[in-house]
Amino acid sequence: MLIRIDPDSPVPLYEQLAAAVRGEVLRGSLAAGERLPSARDLAALLEINVHTVLHAYQLLRDEGLVDLRRGRGAVVTDRAHDFADFAAALPTLVAAAKRLNLSPAAIAAMIREAY
């Protein structure tokens, strides 16, 4: 698993970290049942606060992508397959948006409204 974060980015570190884990799941580098590094280990590796990692893991838990259990750590759930199916549908949506010359902000606004 390769996780990169940019401390100079305006995006909060916990969101960058959660996005990196989602990306690993979508690429197939992380599968259902696999454990994520402990919050302490990942924080040390990335040289960030352990609470930042825990915040990212809690965000992923709230999305249903990760199961957090004391003693077991963070484990990728079976919903990883659902995330992959959803991601597979995105290129079609993006291609249609490009044909219509829609900006990413416009697409996001449309998704928020439909959601």
PLY file of the C-alpha trace (Angstrom):
ply
format ascii 1.0
element vertex 115
property float x
property float y
property float z
element edge 114
property int vertex1
property int vertex2
end_header
0.00 0.00 0.00
1.41 3.33 -1.08
0.02 6.38 0.66
1.13 9.89 -0.12
-0.04 13.06 1.52
0.84 16.66 0.81
1.22 18.77 3.95
1.05 21.94 1.81
-2.30 21.02 0.25
-5.42 22.93 1.31
-7.14 19.54 1.68
-6.98 18.37 5.31
-4.50 15.55 5.95
-7.19 13.17 7.23
-9.17 13.64 3.99
-6.04 13.04 1.91
-5.34 9.88 3.88
-8.92 8.60 3.53
-8.82 9.33 -0.21
-5.54 7.44 -0.53
-7.01 4.37 1.19
-10.13 4.56 -1.02
-7.85 4.74 -4.04
-5.95 1.64 -2.93
-9.25 -0.22 -2.56
-10.43 0.90 -6.00
-7.13 -0.14 -7.61
-7.37 -3.54 -5.96
-4.26 -3.03 -3.82
-6.45 -3.47 -0.72
-9.13 -6.15 -0.68
-11.91 -7.07 1.70
-10.54 -8.60 4.89
-7.14 -6.92 4.67
-5.85 -5.00 7.65
-4.68 -1.45 7.40
-1.55 -0.41 9.25
-2.10 0.51 12.87
-2.81 4.19 13.44
0.44 4.55 15.37
2.53 2.86 12.67
0.96 4.85 9.84
1.29 8.12 11.75
4.97 7.41 12.37
5.54 6.44 8.73
3.83 9.57 7.38
5.17 11.78 10.17
1.71 13.00 11.15
-0.33 12.95 14.35
-1.93 9.63 15.29
-5.27 11.44 15.77
-5.15 12.49 12.12
-4.89 8.84 11.09
-7.68 7.88 13.49
-9.86 10.65 12.03
-9.29 9.24 8.53
-10.04 5.70 9.70
-13.24 6.91 11.40
-14.30 8.64 8.18
-13.74 5.40 6.27
-15.67 3.53 8.97
-18.59 5.93 8.61
-18.57 5.25 4.86
-18.68 1.52 5.56
-15.35 0.83 3.89
-13.42 -0.01 7.06
-14.37 -1.87 10.20
-12.68 -0.61 13.36
-12.39 -2.97 16.30
-10.34 -2.70 19.43
-7.53 -5.22 19.28
-8.14 -6.01 15.59
-7.41 -2.59 14.16
-8.82 -1.33 10.87
-9.98 -3.98 8.40
-11.36 -3.41 4.89
-15.00 -4.54 4.76
-16.84 -6.52 2.12
-18.22 -3.22 0.83
-14.90 -2.83 -0.99
-16.57 -4.70 -3.87
-19.43 -2.16 -3.93
-16.95 0.72 -4.03
-15.17 -0.94 -6.96
-18.48 -1.37 -8.83
-19.32 2.28 -8.23
-15.89 3.39 -9.43
-16.29 1.29 -12.58
-19.35 3.38 -13.50
-17.52 6.70 -13.13
-15.61 6.72 -16.44
-18.92 6.66 -18.34
-20.21 9.59 -16.29
-16.99 11.55 -16.75
-16.94 10.89 -20.51
-20.52 12.15 -20.81
-19.68 15.25 -18.77
-16.67 15.98 -21.00
-18.83 15.66 -24.12
-21.16 18.25 -22.57
-18.19 20.42 -21.55
-19.25 20.34 -17.87
-16.72 21.40 -15.27
-15.89 19.15 -12.29
-17.60 21.74 -10.05
-20.78 21.50 -12.12
-20.73 17.71 -11.93
-20.20 17.84 -8.18
-23.10 20.27 -7.79
-25.35 18.00 -9.83
-24.37 14.99 -7.74
-24.98 16.90 -4.49
-28.41 17.95 -5.72
-29.34 14.43 -6.80
-27.98 12.93 -3.59
0 1
1 2
2 3
3 4
4 5
5 6
6 7
7 8
8 9
9 10
10 11
11 12
12 13
13 14
14 15
15 16
16 17
17 18
18 19
19 20
20 21
21 22
22 23
23 24
24 25
25 26
26 27
27 28
28 29
29 30
30 31
31 32
32 33
33 34
34 35
35 36
36 37
37 38
38 39
39 40
40 41
41 42
42 43
43 44
44 45
45 46
46 47
47 48
48 49
49 50
50 51
51 52
52 53
53 54
54 55
55 56
56 57
57 58
58 59
59 60
60 61
61 62
62 63
63 64
64 65
65 66
66 67
67 68
68 69
69 70
70 71
71 72
72 73
73 74
74 75
75 76
76 77
77 78
78 79
79 80
80 81
81 82
82 83
83 84
84 85
85 86
86 87
87 88
88 89
89 90
90 91
91 92
92 93
93 94
94 95
95 96
96 97
97 98
98 99
99 100
100 101
101 102
102 103
103 104
104 105
105 106
106 107
107 108
108 109
109 110
110 111
111 112
112 113
113 114
